[in-house]
């Protein structure tokens, strides 16, 4: 998957690594999904999103190891709807507590 590695290398710097590892990992997964026809994956133990392309997992740091905890995001939403909604609000759309109340 040299194309993905090169794509990430072209956008990786201290700021993007910080951004995509500290709160905006979902949005990088969306970019990779669209660019490389992948699947958005979620790891509820790590609280982290990545993208699976041809069986390999990718985030801003590059190819990552599968620890067996990764799940397709759509499947996680179906199986864990309450937690998925919490993740969606807090991690994806960044709803602040004050906005909900």
PATI-526534 format. One record per residue: residue number from 0; x, y, z of N, C-alpha, C, CB in turn. Coordinates in Angstrom, 1 decimal. Each point is the difference from the previous one (the first is absolute). Glycine has a CB too. Layout:
<recs>
@i: NUM; n.X: X; n.Y: Y; n.Z: Z; ca.X: X; ca.Y: Y; ca.Z: Z; c.X: X; c.Y: Y; c.Z: Z; cb.X: X; cb.Y: Y; cb.Z: Z
...
</recs>
This chain:
<recs>
@i: 0; n.X: 0.8; n.Y: -1.2; n.Z: 0.0; ca.X: -0.8; ca.Y: 1.2; ca.Z: 0.0; c.X: 0.9; c.Y: 1.3; c.Z: 0.0; cb.X: -1.8; cb.Y: -1.3; cb.Z: 1.2
@i: 1; n.X: 2.7; n.Y: 1.3; n.Z: -2.1; ca.X: 0.9; ca.Y: 1.1; ca.Z: -0.1; c.X: -0.8; c.Y: 1.3; c.Z: -0.3; cb.X: 1.7; cb.Y: -1.6; cb.Z: -0.8
@i: 2; n.X: -2.8; n.Y: 1.6; n.Z: 0.1; ca.X: -0.7; ca.Y: 1.2; ca.Z: -0.3; c.X: -0.5; c.Y: 0.6; c.Z: 1.3; cb.X: -0.7; cb.Y: -0.9; cb.Z: -2.2
@i: 3; n.X: 0.2; n.Y: 0.1; n.Z: 3.1; ca.X: -0.5; ca.Y: 0.6; ca.Z: 1.3; c.X: 1.1; c.Y: 0.5; c.Z: 0.8; cb.X: -1.9; cb.Y: -1.6; cb.Z: 0.0
@i: 4; n.X: 3.0; n.Y: 0.9; n.Z: 0.1; ca.X: 1.1; ca.Y: 0.4; ca.Z: 0.7; c.X: 0.6; c.Y: 1.4; c.Z: -0.5; cb.X: 0.6; cb.Y: -2.4; cb.Z: 0.5
@i: 5; n.X: -0.6; n.Y: 2.5; n.Z: -1.8; ca.X: 0.5; ca.Y: 1.3; ca.Z: -0.6; c.X: -1.0; c.Y: 1.1; c.Z: 0.2; cb.X: 1.2; cb.Y: -1.3; cb.Z: -1.7
@i: 6; n.X: -2.5; n.Y: 1.0; n.Z: 1.6; ca.X: -1.0; ca.Y: 1.0; ca.Z: 0.3; c.X: 0.1; c.Y: 0.5; c.Z: 1.4; cb.X: -1.5; cb.Y: -1.1; cb.Z: -1.6
@i: 7; n.X: 1.7; n.Y: 0.2; n.Z: 2.6; ca.X: 0.1; ca.Y: 0.4; ca.Z: 1.4; c.X: 1.4; c.Y: 0.8; c.Z: 0.2; cb.X: -1.4; cb.Y: -2.0; cb.Z: 0.7
@i: 8; n.X: 2.4; n.Y: 1.5; n.Z: -1.3; ca.X: 1.3; ca.Y: 0.7; ca.Z: 0.1; c.X: -0.1; c.Y: 1.4; c.Z: -0.5; cb.X: 1.2; cb.Y: -2.1; cb.Z: -0.3
@i: 9; n.X: -2.0; n.Y: 2.4; n.Z: -0.7; ca.X: -0.1; ca.Y: 1.3; ca.Z: -0.6; c.X: -0.8; c.Y: 1.0; c.Z: 0.9; cb.X: 0.1; cb.Y: -1.1; cb.Z: -2.2
@i: 10; n.X: -0.9; n.Y: 0.5; n.Z: 3.1; ca.X: -0.8; ca.Y: 0.9; ca.Z: 0.9; c.X: 0.5; c.Y: 0.0; c.Z: 1.5; cb.X: -1.9; cb.Y: -0.4; cb.Z: -1.5
@i: 11; n.X: 2.8; n.Y: -0.5; n.Z: 1.8; ca.X: 0.5; ca.Y: -0.2; ca.Z: 1.4; c.X: 1.0; c.Y: 1.1; c.Z: 0.4; cb.X: -0.5; cb.Y: -2.5; cb.Z: -0.3
@i: 12; n.X: 0.2; n.Y: 3.1; n.Z: 1.4; ca.X: 0.9; ca.Y: 0.9; ca.Z: 0.6; c.X: -0.4; c.Y: 0.0; c.Z: 1.5; cb.X: 0.5; cb.Y: 1.5; cb.Z: -2.1
@i: 13; n.X: 0.2; n.Y: -0.8; n.Z: 2.9; ca.X: -0.3; ca.Y: 0.0; ca.Z: 1.5; c.X: -1.4; c.Y: 0.5; c.Z: 0.2; cb.X: 2.4; cb.Y: 0.5; cb.Z: 0.5
@i: 14; n.X: -2.9; n.Y: 0.4; n.Z: -1.2; ca.X: -1.4; ca.Y: 0.5; ca.Z: 0.2; c.X: -1.0; c.Y: -1.0; c.Z: -0.4; cb.X: 0.8; cb.Y: 2.3; cb.Z: -0.3
@i: 15; n.X: -0.6; n.Y: -2.9; n.Z: -0.9; ca.X: -1.1; ca.Y: -1.0; ca.Z: -0.4; c.X: 0.0; c.Y: -1.2; c.Z: 0.8; cb.X: 0.3; cb.Y: 0.9; cb.Z: -2.3
@i: 16; n.X: 0.9; n.Y: -1.4; n.Z: 2.8; ca.X: 0.0; ca.Y: -1.1; ca.Z: 0.9; c.X: -0.7; c.Y: 0.3; c.Z: 1.3; cb.X: 2.2; cb.Y: -0.7; cb.Z: -1.0
@i: 17; n.X: -2.0; n.Y: 1.8; n.Z: 1.5; ca.X: -0.7; ca.Y: 0.4; ca.Z: 1.2; c.X: -1.5; c.Y: 0.1; c.Z: -0.2; cb.X: 2.1; cb.Y: 1.3; cb.Z: 0.8
@i: 18; n.X: -2.5; n.Y: -0.6; n.Z: -1.9; ca.X: -1.4; ca.Y: 0.1; ca.Z: -0.3; c.X: -0.7; c.Y: -1.3; c.Z: -0.2; cb.X: 0.6; cb.Y: 2.2; cb.Z: -1.1
@i: 19; n.X: 0.0; n.Y: -3.1; n.Z: 0.3; ca.X: -0.7; ca.Y: -1.2; ca.Z: -0.3; c.X: 0.3; c.Y: -1.2; c.Z: 1.0; cb.X: 0.2; cb.Y: 0.7; cb.Z: -2.4
@i: 20; n.X: 0.5; n.Y: -0.4; n.Z: 3.4; ca.X: 0.1; ca.Y: -1.0; ca.Z: 1.1; c.X: -0.6; c.Y: 0.5; c.Z: 1.3; cb.X: 2.1; cb.Y: -0.8; cb.Z: -1.0
@i: 21; n.X: -2.5; n.Y: 2.1; n.Z: 1.0; ca.X: -0.6; ca.Y: 0.6; ca.Z: 1.2; c.X: -1.3; c.Y: 0.6; c.Z: -0.2; cb.X: 2.3; cb.Y: 0.4; cb.Z: 0.8
@i: 22; n.X: -3.2; n.Y: -1.2; n.Z: -1.5; ca.X: -1.4; ca.Y: 0.5; ca.Z: -0.1; c.X: -0.6; c.Y: 0.1; c.Z: -1.3; cb.X: 0.6; cb.Y: 1.2; cb.Z: 1.9
@i: 23; n.X: 0.2; n.Y: -1.3; n.Z: -3.0; ca.X: -0.6; ca.Y: 0.1; ca.Z: -1.3; c.X: 0.3; c.Y: -1.2; c.Z: -0.9; cb.X: 0.2; cb.Y: 2.4; cb.Z: 0.2
@i: 24; n.X: 0.1; n.Y: -3.6; n.Z: 0.5; ca.X: 0.3; ca.Y: -1.2; ca.Z: -0.8; c.X: -1.1; c.Y: -0.5; c.Z: -0.9; cb.X: 1.5; cb.Y: -0.6; cb.Z: 1.9
@i: 25; n.X: -2.8; n.Y: 0.9; n.Z: -1.5; ca.X: -1.1; ca.Y: -0.4; ca.Z: -0.8; c.X: 0.1; c.Y: 0.7; c.Z: -1.4; cb.X: -1.5; cb.Y: -0.4; cb.Z: 2.0
@i: 26; n.X: 1.8; n.Y: 1.6; n.Z: -2.0; ca.X: 0.1; ca.Y: 0.8; ca.Z: -1.3; c.X: 1.1; c.Y: -0.5; c.Z: -0.9; cb.X: -1.0; cb.Y: 2.0; cb.Z: 1.2
@i: 27; n.X: 2.1; n.Y: -2.4; n.Z: -0.6; ca.X: 1.0; ca.Y: -0.6; ca.Z: -0.9; c.X: -0.5; c.Y: -1.3; c.Z: -0.6; cb.X: 1.8; cb.Y: 1.2; cb.Z: 1.4
@i: 28; n.X: -2.5; n.Y: -2.0; n.Z: -0.5; ca.X: -0.5; ca.Y: -1.3; ca.Z: -0.5; c.X: -1.0; c.Y: 0.3; c.Z: -1.2; cb.X: 0.3; cb.Y: -1.0; cb.Z: 2.3
@i: 29; n.X: -1.0; n.Y: 2.0; n.Z: -2.2; ca.X: -1.0; ca.Y: 0.4; ca.Z: -1.1; c.X: 0.8; c.Y: 0.3; c.Z: -1.3; cb.X: -1.7; cb.Y: 0.9; cb.Z: 1.7
@i: 30; n.X: 2.8; n.Y: -0.1; n.Z: -1.5; ca.X: 0.8; ca.Y: 0.4; ca.Z: -1.2; c.X: 0.6; c.Y: -1.3; c.Z: -0.6; cb.X: 0.5; cb.Y: 2.3; cb.Z: 1.1
@i: 31; n.X: 0.1; n.Y: -3.1; n.Z: -0.3; ca.X: 0.6; ca.Y: -1.3; ca.Z: -0.5; c.X: -1.1; c.Y: -0.9; c.Z: -0.7; cb.X: 1.8; cb.Y: 0.2; cb.Z: 1.8
@i: 32; n.X: -3.0; n.Y: -0.2; n.Z: -1.2; ca.X: -1.1; ca.Y: -0.8; ca.Z: -0.5; c.X: -0.3; c.Y: 0.4; c.Z: -1.4; cb.X: -0.9; cb.Y: -0.4; cb.Z: 2.3
@i: 33; n.X: 0.7; n.Y: 1.7; n.Z: -2.5; ca.X: -0.3; ca.Y: 0.6; ca.Z: -1.3; c.X: 1.1; c.Y: -0.1; c.Z: -1.0; cb.X: -1.5; cb.Y: 1.6; cb.Z: 1.2
@i: 34; n.X: 2.7; n.Y: -1.4; n.Z: -0.8; ca.X: 1.1; ca.Y: 0.0; ca.Z: -0.9; c.X: 0.4; c.Y: -1.4; c.Z: -0.4; cb.X: 0.8; cb.Y: 2.1; cb.Z: 1.0
@i: 35; n.X: -0.9; n.Y: -3.1; n.Z: -0.1; ca.X: 0.5; ca.Y: -1.3; ca.Z: -0.3; c.X: -1.0; c.Y: -1.1; c.Z: 0.1; cb.X: 2.2; cb.Y: 0.8; cb.Z: 0.9
@i: 36; n.X: -3.5; n.Y: -0.4; n.Z: -0.9; ca.X: -1.1; ca.Y: -1.0; ca.Z: 0.1; c.X: 0.1; c.Y: -0.9; c.Z: 1.1; cb.X: -0.1; cb.Y: 0.2; cb.Z: -2.5
@i: 37; n.X: 0.3; n.Y: 0.4; n.Z: 3.7; ca.X: 0.1; ca.Y: -0.9; ca.Z: 1.2; c.X: -1.2; c.Y: 0.0; c.Z: 0.9; cb.X: 2.4; cb.Y: 0.6; cb.Z: -0.1
@i: 38; n.X: -2.2; n.Y: -1.1; n.Z: 1.3; ca.X: -1.1; ca.Y: -0.1; ca.Z: 1.0; c.X: 0.4; c.Y: 0.7; c.Z: 1.2; cb.X: -0.8; cb.Y: -2.2; cb.Z: -0.9
@i: 39; n.X: -0.1; n.Y: 3.0; n.Z: 1.5; ca.X: 0.3; ca.Y: 0.6; ca.Z: 1.3; c.X: -0.1; c.Y: -1.0; c.Z: 1.1; cb.X: -0.9; cb.Y: 2.2; cb.Z: -0.8
@i: 40; n.X: 1.9; n.Y: -2.3; n.Z: 1.6; ca.X: 0.1; ca.Y: -0.9; ca.Z: 1.1; c.X: 0.1; c.Y: 0.7; c.Z: 1.3; cb.X: 1.2; cb.Y: -1.7; cb.Z: -1.5
@i: 41; n.X: -1.7; n.Y: 1.1; n.Z: 2.6; ca.X: 0.0; ca.Y: 0.6; ca.Z: 1.3; c.X: 0.5; c.Y: -1.0; c.Z: 1.0; cb.X: -1.9; cb.Y: 1.6; cb.Z: -0.6
@i: 42; n.X: 2.8; n.Y: -1.1; n.Z: 1.5; ca.X: 0.5; ca.Y: -0.9; ca.Z: 1.1; c.X: -0.5; c.Y: 0.6; c.Z: 1.3; cb.X: 2.1; cb.Y: -0.6; cb.Z: -1.3
@i: 43; n.X: -3.2; n.Y: 0.0; n.Z: 1.9; ca.X: -0.5; ca.Y: 0.6; ca.Z: 1.3; c.X: 0.9; c.Y: 0.0; c.Z: 1.2; cb.X: -2.2; cb.Y: -0.7; cb.Z: -0.9
@i: 44; n.X: 3.2; n.Y: -0.2; n.Z: 0.9; ca.X: 1.0; ca.Y: 0.0; ca.Z: 1.1; c.X: 0.9; c.Y: 1.2; c.Z: -0.1; cb.X: -0.1; cb.Y: -2.5; cb.Z: 0.0
@i: 45; n.X: 0.6; n.Y: 2.8; n.Z: -1.2; ca.X: 0.8; ca.Y: 1.1; ca.Z: -0.2; c.X: -0.7; c.Y: 1.3; c.Z: -0.2; cb.X: 1.6; cb.Y: -1.5; cb.Z: -1.1
@i: 46; n.X: -2.9; n.Y: 1.4; n.Z: 0.7; ca.X: -0.8; ca.Y: 1.2; ca.Z: -0.3; c.X: 0.6; c.Y: 0.7; c.Z: -1.2; cb.X: -0.6; cb.Y: 0.3; cb.Z: 2.4
@i: 47; n.X: 0.9; n.Y: -1.1; n.Z: -3.5; ca.X: 0.7; ca.Y: 0.5; ca.Z: -1.1; c.X: -0.6; c.Y: -0.5; c.Z: -1.3; cb.X: 2.1; cb.Y: 0.1; cb.Z: 1.3
@i: 48; n.X: -2.1; n.Y: 0.7; n.Z: -2.3; ca.X: -0.5; ca.Y: -0.4; ca.Z: -1.4; c.X: 1.2; c.Y: -0.1; c.Z: -0.9; cb.X: -2.1; cb.Y: 1.2; cb.Z: 0.3
@i: 49; n.X: 2.0; n.Y: -2.1; n.Z: -1.3; ca.X: 1.0; ca.Y: -0.2; ca.Z: -1.0; c.X: -0.8; c.Y: -0.4; c.Z: -1.3; cb.X: 1.9; cb.Y: -0.6; cb.Z: 1.7
@i: 50; n.X: -1.2; n.Y: 0.3; n.Z: -2.7; ca.X: -0.6; ca.Y: -0.5; ca.Z: -1.2; c.X: 0.7; c.Y: -1.3; c.Z: -0.4; cb.X: -0.5; cb.Y: 2.4; cb.Z: -0.8
@i: 51; n.X: -0.4; n.Y: -3.4; n.Z: 0.4; ca.X: 0.5; ca.Y: -1.2; ca.Z: -0.5; c.X: 0.0; c.Y: 0.0; c.Z: -1.6; cb.X: -0.8; cb.Y: -1.2; cb.Z: 2.2
@i: 52; n.X: 1.9; n.Y: 0.9; n.Z: -2.8; ca.X: 0.1; ca.Y: 0.0; ca.Z: -1.4; c.X: 0.7; c.Y: -1.3; c.Z: -0.4; cb.X: 0.0; cb.Y: 2.5; cb.Z: -0.2
@i: 53; n.X: -0.7; n.Y: -3.4; n.Z: -0.5; ca.X: 0.5; ca.Y: -1.3; ca.Z: -0.4; c.X: 0.5; c.Y: -0.8; c.Z: 1.1; cb.X: 0.6; cb.Y: 1.0; cb.Z: -2.2
@i: 54; n.X: -1.3; n.Y: -0.9; n.Z: 3.3; ca.X: 0.4; ca.Y: -0.8; ca.Z: 1.2; c.X: 1.0; c.Y: 0.6; c.Z: 0.9; cb.X: -0.5; cb.Y: -1.9; cb.Z: -1.3
@i: 55; n.X: 1.1; n.Y: 3.1; n.Z: 1.0; ca.X: 1.0; ca.Y: 0.6; ca.Z: 0.8; c.X: -0.6; c.Y: 1.3; c.Z: 0.6; cb.X: 1.8; cb.Y: -0.9; cb.Z: -1.5
@i: 56; n.X: -1.4; n.Y: 1.1; n.Z: 2.8; ca.X: -0.5; ca.Y: 1.2; ca.Z: 0.7; c.X: 0.9; c.Y: 1.1; c.Z: -0.1; cb.X: -1.2; cb.Y: -1.5; cb.Z: 1.6
@i: 57; n.X: 0.7; n.Y: 2.7; n.Z: -1.7; ca.X: 0.8; ca.Y: 1.2; ca.Z: -0.2; c.X: -0.6; c.Y: 1.2; c.Z: 0.8; cb.X: 0.6; cb.Y: -0.8; cb.Z: -2.3
@i: 58; n.X: 0.4; n.Y: 1.6; n.Z: 2.9; ca.X: -0.4; ca.Y: 1.2; ca.Z: 0.6; c.X: 1.2; c.Y: 1.0; c.Z: -0.4; cb.X: -1.4; cb.Y: -1.1; cb.Z: 2.0
@i: 59; n.X: 1.4; n.Y: 2.3; n.Z: -1.4; ca.X: 1.0; ca.Y: 1.0; ca.Z: -0.4; c.X: 1.4; c.Y: -0.5; c.Z: 0.3; cb.X: -1.6; cb.Y: 1.8; cb.Z: 0.5
@i: 60; n.X: 1.8; n.Y: -2.7; n.Z: 0.4; ca.X: 1.4; ca.Y: -0.5; ca.Z: 0.2; c.X: 0.4; c.Y: -1.0; c.Z: -1.0; cb.X: -0.3; cb.Y: 0.4; cb.Z: 2.4
@i: 61; n.X: -0.6; n.Y: -0.9; n.Z: -3.3; ca.X: 0.4; ca.Y: -1.0; ca.Z: -1.0; c.X: -0.8; c.Y: -1.3; c.Z: 0.3; cb.X: 2.3; cb.Y: 1.0; cb.Z: -0.3
@i: 62; n.X: -1.8; n.Y: -2.1; n.Z: -0.2; ca.X: -0.6; ca.Y: -1.3; ca.Z: 0.2; c.X: 0.0; c.Y: -0.3; c.Z: 1.5; cb.X: 0.6; cb.Y: -0.8; cb.Z: -2.4
@i: 63; n.X: -1.7; n.Y: 0.3; n.Z: 2.9; ca.X: -0.1; ca.Y: -0.4; ca.Z: 1.4; c.X: -0.3; c.Y: -1.4; c.Z: 0.2; cb.X: -0.7; cb.Y: 2.3; cb.Z: 0.6
@i: 64; n.X: 1.0; n.Y: -2.9; n.Z: 0.5; ca.X: -0.2; ca.Y: -1.4; ca.Z: 0.3; c.X: -1.5; c.Y: -0.2; c.Z: 0.4; cb.X: 2.4; cb.Y: -0.3; cb.Z: 0.6
@i: 65; n.X: -2.9; n.Y: -0.8; n.Z: -1.0; ca.X: -1.4; ca.Y: -0.4; ca.Z: 0.5; c.X: 0.2; c.Y: -0.7; c.Z: 1.3; cb.X: -0.9; cb.Y: -0.2; cb.Z: -2.4
@i: 66; n.X: 0.3; n.Y: 0.8; n.Z: 3.5; ca.X: 0.1; ca.Y: -0.7; ca.Z: 1.3; c.X: -1.2; c.Y: -0.8; c.Z: 0.3; cb.X: 1.3; cb.Y: 1.9; cb.Z: 0.8
@i: 67; n.X: -2.2; n.Y: -2.1; n.Z: -1.9; ca.X: -1.2; ca.Y: -0.8; ca.Z: 0.2; c.X: -1.2; c.Y: 0.7; c.Z: 0.6; cb.X: 1.5; cb.Y: -1.9; cb.Z: 0.3
@i: 68; n.X: -1.3; n.Y: 3.2; n.Z: 0.0; ca.X: -1.1; ca.Y: 0.8; ca.Z: 0.6; c.X: -0.7; c.Y: 0.9; c.Z: -1.1; cb.X: 1.3; cb.Y: -0.1; cb.Z: 2.2
@i: 69; n.X: -0.7; n.Y: 0.2; n.Z: -3.4; ca.X: -0.6; ca.Y: 0.8; ca.Z: -1.0; c.X: -1.3; c.Y: -0.5; c.Z: -0.5; cb.X: 2.3; cb.Y: 0.7; cb.Z: -0.6
@i: 70; n.X: -3.3; n.Y: 0.2; n.Z: 0.4; ca.X: -1.3; ca.Y: -0.4; ca.Z: -0.6; c.X: -0.4; c.Y: 1.0; c.Z: -1.0; cb.X: -0.7; cb.Y: -1.1; cb.Z: 2.2
@i: 71; n.X: 0.0; n.Y: 0.6; n.Z: -3.2; ca.X: -0.6; ca.Y: 0.9; ca.Z: -1.0; c.X: -0.9; c.Y: 1.0; c.Z: 0.7; cb.X: 0.1; cb.Y: -1.8; cb.Z: -1.8
@i: 72; n.X: 0.1; n.Y: 3.1; n.Z: 1.5; ca.X: -0.8; ca.Y: 1.0; ca.Z: 0.7; c.X: -1.5; c.Y: -0.3; c.Z: -0.1; cb.X: 1.9; cb.Y: 1.7; cb.Z: -0.4
@i: 73; n.X: -2.4; n.Y: -2.0; n.Z: -0.8; ca.X: -1.4; ca.Y: -0.2; ca.Z: -0.2; c.X: -0.5; c.Y: -1.1; c.Z: 0.9; cb.X: 0.2; cb.Y: 0.8; cb.Z: -2.4
@i: 74; n.X: 0.6; n.Y: -1.9; n.Z: 2.5; ca.X: -0.4; ca.Y: -1.1; ca.Z: 0.8; c.X: 0.0; c.Y: 0.3; c.Z: 1.5; cb.X: 1.0; cb.Y: -1.5; cb.Z: -1.7
@i: 75; n.X: 0.0; n.Y: 2.3; n.Z: 2.1; ca.X: 0.0; ca.Y: 0.5; ca.Z: 1.4; c.X: -1.2; c.Y: 0.8; c.Z: 0.3; cb.X: 2.5; cb.Y: 0.0; cb.Z: 0.0
@i: 76; n.X: -2.9; n.Y: 0.9; n.Z: -0.9; ca.X: -1.2; ca.Y: 0.8; ca.Z: 0.2; c.X: -1.2; c.Y: -0.9; c.Z: 0.1; cb.X: 1.0; cb.Y: 1.8; cb.Z: -1.3
@i: 77; n.X: -1.1; n.Y: -2.9; n.Z: 0.6; ca.X: -1.2; ca.Y: -0.9; ca.Z: 0.1; c.X: 0.1; c.Y: -0.7; c.Z: 1.3; cb.X: -0.1; cb.Y: -0.2; cb.Z: -2.5
@i: 78; n.X: 1.2; n.Y: -0.3; n.Z: 2.9; ca.X: 0.1; ca.Y: -0.9; ca.Z: 1.2; c.X: 0.1; c.Y: 0.8; c.Z: 1.3; cb.X: 1.1; cb.Y: -1.6; cb.Z: -1.4
@i: 79; n.X: -0.6; n.Y: 2.8; n.Z: 1.4; ca.X: 0.2; ca.Y: 0.8; ca.Z: 1.2; c.X: -0.6; c.Y: 1.4; c.Z: -0.3; cb.X: 2.1; cb.Y: -1.3; cb.Z: 0.7
@i: 80; n.X: -3.4; n.Y: 1.5; n.Z: -0.9; ca.X: -0.5; ca.Y: 1.3; ca.Z: -0.4; c.X: 0.1; c.Y: 1.1; c.Z: 1.0; cb.X: -1.6; cb.Y: -1.3; cb.Z: -1.3
@i: 81; n.X: 1.5; n.Y: 1.0; n.Z: 2.6; ca.X: 0.2; ca.Y: 1.0; ca.Z: 1.0; c.X: 1.4; c.Y: 0.6; c.Z: 0.0; cb.X: -1.9; cb.Y: -1.1; cb.Z: 1.4
@i: 82; n.X: 2.9; n.Y: 0.2; n.Z: -1.3; ca.X: 1.3; ca.Y: 0.4; ca.Z: 0.0; c.X: 0.4; c.Y: 0.7; c.Z: -1.3; cb.X: 0.6; cb.Y: -1.8; cb.Z: 1.6
@i: 83; n.X: -1.0; n.Y: 1.2; n.Z: -2.7; ca.X: 0.3; ca.Y: 0.6; ca.Z: -1.3; c.X: -0.6; c.Y: 1.4; c.Z: -0.1; cb.X: 0.0; cb.Y: -2.2; cb.Z: -1.1
@i: 84; n.X: -1.1; n.Y: 2.5; n.Z: 1.6; ca.X: -0.6; ca.Y: 1.3; ca.Z: 0.0; c.X: 0.9; c.Y: 1.0; c.Z: 0.9; cb.X: -2.3; cb.Y: -1.0; cb.Z: -0.4
@i: 85; n.X: 2.7; n.Y: 0.5; n.Z: 1.5; ca.X: 0.9; ca.Y: 0.8; ca.Z: 0.9; c.X: 1.3; c.Y: 0.3; c.Z: -0.8; cb.X: -0.9; cb.Y: -1.1; cb.Z: 2.1
@i: 86; n.X: 1.5; n.Y: 0.1; n.Z: -2.8; ca.X: 1.2; ca.Y: 0.2; ca.Z: -0.7; c.X: -0.3; c.Y: 1.0; c.Z: -1.2; cb.X: 0.8; cb.Y: -2.3; cb.Z: 0.6
@i: 87; n.X: -1.9; n.Y: 2.2; n.Z: -1.3; ca.X: -0.3; ca.Y: 0.9; ca.Z: -1.1; c.X: -0.1; c.Y: 1.4; c.Z: 0.5; cb.X: -1.3; cb.Y: -1.8; cb.Z: -1.1
@i: 88; n.X: 0.6; n.Y: 2.0; n.Z: 2.2; ca.X: -0.1; ca.Y: 1.4; ca.Z: 0.6; c.X: 1.3; c.Y: 0.6; c.Z: 0.4; cb.X: -2.3; cb.Y: -0.6; cb.Z: 0.7
@i: 89; n.X: 3.0; n.Y: -0.2; n.Z: 0.1; ca.X: 1.2; ca.Y: 0.5; ca.Z: 0.7; c.X: 1.2; c.Y: 0.0; c.Z: -1.0; cb.X: -0.8; cb.Y: -0.8; cb.Z: 2.2
@i: 90; n.X: 1.0; n.Y: -0.2; n.Z: -3.0; ca.X: 1.2; ca.Y: -0.1; ca.Z: -0.8; c.X: -0.1; c.Y: 0.4; c.Z: -1.4; cb.X: 0.6; cb.Y: -1.8; cb.Z: 1.5
@i: 91; n.X: -1.8; n.Y: 1.7; n.Z: -2.1; ca.X: -0.2; ca.Y: 0.2; ca.Z: -1.4; c.X: -0.5; c.Y: 1.5; c.Z: -0.2; cb.X: -0.4; cb.Y: -2.5; cb.Z: -0.4
@i: 92; n.X: -0.7; n.Y: 2.8; n.Z: 1.0; ca.X: -0.5; ca.Y: 1.3; ca.Z: -0.2; c.X: 0.4; c.Y: 1.0; c.Z: 1.1; cb.X: -1.9; cb.Y: -1.0; cb.Z: -1.2
@i: 93; n.X: 2.6; n.Y: 0.5; n.Z: 2.2; ca.X: 0.6; ca.Y: 0.9; ca.Z: 1.0; c.X: -1.0; c.Y: 0.8; c.Z: 0.7; cb.X: 2.0; cb.Y: 0.0; cb.Z: -1.3
@i: 94; n.X: -3.2; n.Y: -0.6; n.Z: 1.7; ca.X: -1.0; ca.Y: 0.7; ca.Z: 0.7; c.X: 0.5; c.Y: 0.2; c.Z: 1.5; cb.X: -1.8; cb.Y: -0.9; cb.Z: -1.5
@i: 95; n.X: 1.8; n.Y: 2.1; n.Z: 1.9; ca.X: 0.4; ca.Y: 0.3; ca.Z: 1.4; c.X: -1.2; c.Y: -0.2; c.Z: 0.9; cb.X: 1.7; cb.Y: 1.7; cb.Z: -0.8
@i: 96; n.X: -1.4; n.Y: -2.0; n.Z: 2.0; ca.X: -1.0; ca.Y: -0.3; ca.Z: 1.0; c.X: -1.0; c.Y: 1.1; c.Z: 0.2; cb.X: 1.7; cb.Y: -1.4; cb.Z: 1.2
@i: 97; n.X: -1.2; n.Y: 2.7; n.Z: -1.3; ca.X: -0.9; ca.Y: 1.1; ca.Z: 0.2; c.X: -1.0; c.Y: 0.1; c.Z: -1.2; cb.X: 1.9; cb.Y: 1.2; cb.Z: 1.2
@i: 98; n.X: -1.5; n.Y: -1.7; n.Z: -2.4; ca.X: -0.9; ca.Y: 0.1; ca.Z: -1.1; c.X: -1.1; c.Y: -1.0; c.Z: 0.1; cb.X: 1.9; cb.Y: 0.7; cb.Z: -1.4
@i: 99; n.X: -1.7; n.Y: -1.8; n.Z: 2.2; ca.X: -1.1; ca.Y: -1.0; ca.Z: 0.1; c.X: -1.0; c.Y: 0.4; c.Z: 1.0; cb.X: 1.6; cb.Y: -1.7; cb.Z: -0.6
@i: 100; n.X: -1.2; n.Y: 2.6; n.Z: 1.6; ca.X: -0.9; ca.Y: 0.3; ca.Z: 1.1; c.X: -0.5; c.Y: 1.4; c.Z: -0.1; cb.X: 1.2; cb.Y: -1.6; cb.Z: 1.4
</recs>
